[in-house]
Amino acid sequence: MGGMTASPARRVLLAAPRGYCAGVDRAVIAVEKALEQYGAPIYVRHEIVHNKYVVQTLERKGAIFVEKTAEVPEGSIVMFSAHGVSPVVHDEAAQGKLATIDATCPLVTKVHKEAVRFAQDDYDILLIGHEGHEEVIGTSGEAPDHITLVDGPEDVAKVEVRDPSRVVWLSQTTLSVDETMETVDALKTKFPNLISPPSDDICYATQNRQVAVKEMGAESDLVIVVGSRNSSNSVRLVEVALNAGAKAAYLVDFASEIDETWLDGVTTVGLTSGASVPEILVEEVLEYLSARGYADVELVKTAEESITFSLPKELRRDLRAEAAALAAGGTAEQ
């Protein structure tokens, strides 16, 4: 036997799609445009998107994040986050004489409308989702008397409905696709007449990011997911990576949170980011890895995304009015 065996080359598998989805992009731009259009402060009810870096950046520009509508001074502008709010919150805003800008993701709004429609038809609605998540609170608020939360397959046994022949399931948009289908199957076994929503509620971005991670995770010794702890879809990416065969997977907000011991004996690092994560944070992780010998980056591409959403209607209206005033030779003074 001659010579040493060469150690396998270190590499990074970079998932695509990753990062910003259309709903997040729209919500973040909405805050920035509102600050330009109306001036600071703009109040935002709940973190606009579940990402630490984004929230801190917008705070520096003059956004103020609050958890309750009552915290917003009368007559101010309040924006609703991408996760949506229940009808009660719209009422609170009206009582507080607040101007509202609704940055709810259109795919979340779709689920709200489904909830309203099935409740009007007197169905029992089984909402698959995580208790306490902002999106679940908002959707549940559309029809509290008709909605039962189902937090995963192990919750199914204790679900009770009024009429097993009139039951439908809906879901939070950012769940694990596999676990949700497992929950649906368990519900169908218990309620054979369970009907499904007209189109799957888990959003395109959640699904696409999970598919990419599955492919990447199967080949990775270590998977790093960039995202915040309160970001449901980011937390799911870690689970999906582990289920796909990654030996280890971690969630970090920033490259500085990576523990160098994670890289011990690691040849292939998989890297992705949640739907509310700006690409700059992924670039920082790539730099961190490159400095430690993982300079070879391969893209693992499983889908092409081209979806965009137009800005919230309240903002579009005022931006149009301003453009018209300028065109007419007026000034844009508020």
N, C-alpha and C positions, 0 to 999 in steps of 0.2 A: 504494500500500500504506500503510495507516494503522496507527500504533501498534505496540507490541511484541507478540509472541505470548506469551501467558501460559505460564509453565512449568507442566507437569503437576503436579497436587497430590500431595504426598508421602503415602504411606500404608503401613500395616503389614497384611499378611495373616497372621492368627494361625491356625495349624492346630488342628483338633480332629478326632479325639482327639490328645492329647499327654500327656507326663508320666506320672505313676504308673500302673502296671498293677496288677492285683489281687495278683500274686505279690509285688511289691515292697512294696505297702501292708501286706500281711500280715506280711512279714519285718521291716519297720521297727517296726510295732506290737508284734511278738513281742519284740524287744529291749527296747523301752520297758516292756512289761508284765512281762517277766522281771526287769528292774531293780527295778521296784516290788514285785514279789512276793517275790523272793529277796534283794534288796539287791545292791549292787556288791561286787566286780566280777563281771560276766558276761563270760566269754571267748567270742569269736566267731571261728570258724575261717574265715579269709578275710574280705575286706570283705563285710558283710552284703548290700549291693547295690553296684554299681560307680558310686558317686557320692561325690566328695570331701566335699561339704558335709554329706551325711547321715552319713558316717563320722565327720567331725570333731564334729558335733553329739552323736552317740551316745557318742563318747569322753569328751566333757565330762560326760556323765551317768553315766559309770562303766563303759562297755563297753571291753574290751581286745581288740583285733584281733590274731590270730596267724596265721602261715602254716602252722605245723605243730602237730599234736595234741600232740607232745612238749613244746611250750612251755607247756601248761596244767598248773598244779600239781594233784597227785593230789587227788581228792575234790571238785574244783571243778565248776561247771556250764559246759558248752561248748555253744554253739549253732552249727549248721551253716548256712552262708549260703544264699541263695535259689538259687544255682547248682548246689547238690547236691554230694555227695561219693561217692567210690567205696567199695565194701564194706570195703576195707582200713582206711579211716578209722574206720568203725564199730567194727572190731576193735581199733584202737589206743585208741579211747575206752574200750572195755570193759576193756582191759588197764590203763589209767591210772586205773581206778575213777572215771571221770568220769560225771556225770549229763548226758545229752544232750537237747537240744531241737532238733528237726530242722525248720528253716525253709525247706527246699527247696521251690521252687515246684512245686505239683501238676502243672503242665504239663511240667516237667522230669522229675518222677517217672514220668510216663506214658512218656517216652522210655526211661528206665532199664528199665521193665517190658517194653517192646517188645524192648530189647536182650537181656534175660534170656531171654525167650520164644523169640526167633529163634535164640539161641545153643543153647538146649536142643534145638531142632529141627535143630541142626547146619548152620544157614545161615552163609554168609560175610556179614558185615554191613559195608556201606560207609557210614561215618559222615561226612556232609558237615558240615564245621565248621572252626574256626580252631585250629591247633595251639597248645597251651599255654593255651587258654582254660579257665577253671575248670570250665565245664559239660562241655566235651569230655573233660577228664581224668576227671571223675566218671562219665560215661556209658561211656567206654572201659573203666574199671575194673570194670564189671559183667561184661564178657566179653572180657578182653584177647586171648584166643587166637582170637576170632572176628571182631574188629573191625579194619578198616583205615580210617584217616583219609583223607578226600578233601578237600583244601583248595582247592576251586574247580575250574572247568572245565579249567584247564591241568594239573591233577594227574591227570586221568583216564587219560592215555596209559600211565602207569606202574603202574596198578592191576592186581594179579594176584589171582586167586581159585582155590580148589581145584576147584570144580565150578560152571561157568557156569550150570548149571540150578538151582542153589540159592543165589541171591544176593538180598539185600534192601538197600534204602537207608533210612537214618534221618538226621535232621539236628539240629544245634544249634537251639535255639528262636528265636535272635535274629539270623538271617542276612538278607541281601537276598533277597527273594522271587524277583526276576527272575534273579539270578545262580544261586540254588539250582536253579531250574527248568532253567537252561542246563546246569548240572552234571548234573542228572538225565537230560536229553536225551542228553548226551554219553555217560553211563554206559549208557543204554538202547541206544544205537547199538553200543556195545562188547559189552554183555551183553543180548541181546534178551529173555532170560527174567527180567530184573531185576524183582522185585516191589516195590511201594510199601508204606509203612506203612499201617495201617488208617485213620489220619487224618493229615493233614499235620502234621509236627512243628513247623513254624514257628508260633509262638503268635499268637493273635488280636491281641494288642497290637502286636507287631512288624509284622504285616500292616497293621493299621489305621493306624498312624503313618506307614508308608511310602505308603499310598494317599493320605493327606491331604497329605503332602509332595509327591507327584507332581503333584497338582492345583495346589498352591500354587507349587511351584517353576517350573512352566511359565510363570507370570505374574510371577515375581520377578526383579529385577535382582540382588538379594543375598539369600541365605538364611542366617539365623543359627540354628544348632542348639545348644540348651543341653544340655550333657552332658559327661561325663568321658572322657578319652582311652582308658581301659581298658573303657569301656562299649561292647560290640560293637554293640548296637542303635543307639546314638547315632552311632557312626562310620558305620554303614550309612546313616543318614538324610542325612548330608552327601553320600554317593555318589549316593543316589537323587535328591536335589535337583539335582545337577549333570547327571545323566542325563536328568532331566525338562526341562532347558533353562535352569536358573538360570545366570546369567552368573558368579556366584561363590557359594561356600558355605563357611562356617566353623563349627568346633566351639569353643564357649567354656564354661568352668565357671561364670563369673560375668560380669556386665555390665562389670566393670572390665577384662576382657580384650579388649573390643571395641576395634579400632583405628579411630579416626575417619576415616582415609583410605579405609576400606572403603565409606564412605557417599558418596564423591565421585561426583557424577553419577547417584546412585541415587534413583529415584522410588519404587519398590516394594520394601519389605523383607519377606521371608517369615520367620516365626518359629515354631519348634516346640521340643520338648524330648523327650529320651529317656525310656524307661520307668522309670528310677530317679531322675528329677529332680523335686524338690518345686516346686510352683507359685510359691513366693515368688521363686525365681531367675528365672522367666520374667517375673514382675511387675517385677523390677528392670531387666530389659532393656527392657520396655515404657516404663518411666520414663525410661531413658537415651535411647531413641529419641524419645519425646515432647518431651524437652527440646531435641532437635535438629530439631524441625519435623515429626516423624512422629507426629502426634497422632491421625490418623484410623485407627482399627483395625477391620478387617473380619474376621469369623470365616469360615474355610473349613472347613465341617463335612462330613465324608464318612461318619461312622458314629456310632452311639450305643453307649456301653459301660455295661453294668450288672452285669458279672461281679464277684463278690466271693468270697473263699475264707475258710473259717473258720480260726481260729488253730491252730498246731501242737498235736497231740493231748496232748502232755505238759503243755503250758501250760494247756490247757482243763481237764484233769483236776485240776490243783492249784488253779486259780481256782475250780472247782466245789466242791472240798473246803473251801476257805476260806469260800466263801459259805454252805455247809452248816453249818460250825462256828459262824459268826456267827449264823445263823438259830437254832441250838440254844442260843444264849446264851453260847457259849464266846468266847474271845478269839482273835485271829488271830496270836498270837505264834508265831514259828517255833521 
